[in-house]
Amino acid sequence: MKDKPSYEELEMKILELTAERDRLLNRHTKDGDTLNDIQLLRKMLNYVPDLIWVKDTDGRFIYANPAMCNKLLKCNSGKDALGKSNMFFARQEQAKGYEYTFGEVCVNSDEVVKKRGFPQRFIEKGLVRGELLILDVFKAPVFNDAREQIGIVGCGRDVTREVSNEQILRNFRGMIYEIADEVDSVAIQAYDESRKVTFWNSASQKIYGYSREEAIGRKLEDLIIPDHMKDSVIQLHKDWIEKGIKIGSEELVLRNKKGQEVHVFSSHALMNTVLGKEMLCIDIDLSDQRRAEAERQVLIKQLERARRLEAIGTLAGGVAHDFNNILAAIMGYSEIAIDSLPVESDVRGYLNAVLEASNRAVNLVRQILAFSHAEEQPRTPIKVSNITEEAMKLIRSFLPSTIKIELNLARNNDLVLADPTTIHQVIMNLSTNALHAMKNQKGVLKVSIEDREVTADEIPPEWECSQGHFVVIRVEDSGHGMDEETVQRIFEPYFTTKKREEGTGLGLATVHGIVKSSKGFISVKSRLGEGTAFSIFLPQHAQVSRDSSTTGKTRLSRGNARILYVDDEEVLCRATKLVLEGLGYHVMVLSKPQEALRVFQKDPSQWDLIISDQTMPDMTGQELAQAVFKIRPDVPFILCTGFTTAVKEQQVLDMGIKSFLLKPVSKQDYAKYIQEALS
């Protein structure tokens, strides 16, 4: 490949072309030799890669070669340039929406040449369609035979890349080396053509362990390149130096002074400097990114769990209302049937079993609601040891003879602020899981309670709780244990290792939800073949507790008041009517709230109490209560619902409603709350 001509040679060439152009312009002969000369000259100018043009004294183009048209004027051919100025093309490009400033620059240099009357050299630069163009320009005046200026001839060479690179090279090395030591997490090194270190910043010292004095002058492959990579790195470096094949940016595992692996993202640049060709290498330490990625994975898992919880919550909310209505009818008719049978009847036992099963179904619905955070249970100070003893009594009732229970309950400082039902549920769920893990084998179920002070370092990051004193419930079995993968998934909704008929996969998910809502956390330790231990940490409470283990039956209050009962479920209307009439009350039941309002409007004083469902078509229970209170503000009103998140209890009570009951409502509860409302 031939070297480009020097600027002196180019200058001579332009002068010769100018003279030839002047001669041809002033000759009007039509002989064949002249035509051949003109054609030859045109071909020469067409194929020259440099920009060549001729202007008249007014700055309008007489000639522009293809390179000039393509690179600067942005027109199709020299014919399009004839008679037009640089400013014309600048305005034309600007009208198209491009950034174009070169036309404004050229005017000044043309004037300089015209005034001085001899060739001049300029570095001209401006924007052409938004991109910087730098030309090394030689311009000369054109004279006629009378030595009068008739125009300007010019030749320009595109030196944008050369000038930019030179400027970059001048500035970059000094700049990068000046700031490199200030970057504490990015290792920056430079290597000469033989791969010897010429620069080594402080981050390189920190990441790779070699001091600057140790690194300078040593070869790249002798410092940080693992043995299995040395040959390929040497070849890559050689190919870039000799063939221009760039080294791509990628994540690499290099080594430090101690021979340990160092994960970096490595990028490279080749520079021409005072030292010759120099390779700049920038290595970003990925330690923080890897930690961030691990944290991101934790957040992703939390998000997935939250989405599952949200799905369950949506499902629970939709099912709870209808299911509770069904249970209310079952329980109501069962209670009516029991009351209508002789005490000695065997059927009473069967119906009591139906009631017991219905109560379990009620607890299941509340378990799902509690799990999905749709139902908030009131919290009171309770002693965990009392709740645990109650749970163990139930566990012993179906405990296999092959399994023993060991209890170690610390009865001091075991107070927590929680709903006793949910804590009972936590212990039952963990204990039944433990029994299942020891199924068909001898084993020991260990349940213990202790109080502990927990530091922030002991609390897993995914749990939102603070350090302090905790009551720890530990449930441990000697069963088959779990592998790490299973442990990571046990709190996911519907995840279970049990057979379809043995579990739903909601037990531990429910435990997780209860503990999280109580501002506690869970620790799980398990190994295959060695059993599993769950530790439930609940914040310790300092107030005096109420003994949650003592429960009493409500003495059934009776009366003869007139009650208006409203519910869109007709089967529930019929069942509740029989229950309330069994308590001595006079009851009218209606399935449409608008009809109930009309009945009340006819004679408001005849009604002693209104009981209404909340969720009904066209009018809610709250809306019915508001309409009733406008007619008669003092009428007692009880609101029932199958799903509590639709309405907040305090909001209902603030309206003047006497009680807010969750379906299904038992006969005992009806007796109690009706008596309270009427009193």
Secondary structure, DSSP 8 states (H G I E B T S, - for coil): ------HHHHHHHHHHHHHHHHHHHT-----HHHHHHHHHHHHHHHH-SSEEEEEETTS-EEEE-HHHIIIII--SSHHHHBT--HHHHHHHHHHTT--B-HHHHHHHHHHHHHHH-S-EEEEEEEEETTEEEEEEEEEEEEE-TT--EEEEEEEEEE-HHHHHHHHHHHHHHHHHHHHHTT-SSEEEEEE-TT-BEEEE-HHHHHHH---HHHHTTSBGGGTT--GGGHHHHHHHHHHHHHH------EEEEEE-TTS-EEEEEEEEEEEEETTEEEEEEEEEE-HHHHHHHHHHHHHHHHHHHHHHHHHHHHHHHHHHHHHHHHHHHHHHHHHHHHHHS-TT-HHHHHHHHHHHHHHHHHHHHHHHHHHTT-S----EEEEHHHHHHHHHHHHHHT--TTEEEEEEE--SS-EEEE-HHHHHHHHHHHHHHHHHHTTTS-EEEEEEEEEEEE-GGGS-TTS---SEEEEEEEEEE-S----HHHHHHTTSTT--SS-GGG--S-HHHHHHHHHHHTT-EEEEEEETTTEEEEEEEEEB--S----TT------------EEEEE-S-HHHHHHHHHHHHHTT-EEEEES-HHHHHHHHHH-GGG-SEEEEES--SSS-HHHHHHHHHHH-TT--EEEEES-GGGS-HHHHHHTT-SEEEESS--HHHHHHHHHHHH-
